Amino acid sequence: MAKPVVVLTRASFFKPGWIEEHWPRIAEKAELVLSPNEPGPKLLADVARADVIYARGFPISRETMQAAPNLRGVVASGVGVDKIDLVAATELGIAVANSPGNTATMAESTMLLVAAFAKNLFFWVDFARTNTLPNSAQQGRELAGQTIGLIGLGRIGAYVARLAQVYG
């Protein structure tokens, strides 16, 4: 039995060998096709044999799905499926899935960056590498009692707000 063909969009996201190293079970069980960074003729040619498209942030249109007669599913790499033509997918009998479990990861990454910028972490990393003496302006600031502005309080924003409460 032939392996299913999985087309991964935004090929430049994946460094050579990354998939085999990090997703070995998928690489063993499916033929993986890395497609270009934008919709167009190359993508349409790549999806012609696809059983599944793993979409990394650009539109998967009716035209794209119709170019893949074996297509059974489209997986969005994040929470949103707004760039996938859901009407066309439904009409064509193609399943659409997303990756909804990234709320904690995104909120934690946000707070990591807040702390890194507040403490001038990037300067201190450079200092450790170059042994350049810091001045007092590069000491960083405390987060305790500071106000953090959030744009949007969806799942991720609400989680960031909860994490930020730790700083008072």
Secondary structure, DSSP 8 states (H G I E B T S, - for coil): ----EEEES-GGGS-TTHHHHH-HHHHHHSEEEE--SSSSHHHHHHHTT-SEEEE-SS-B-HHHHHT-TT--EEEESSS--TTB-HHHHHHHT-EEE---TTHHHHHHHHHHHHHHHHTTHHHHHHHHHH-----GGGS----TT-----S--SHHHHHHHHHHGGG-
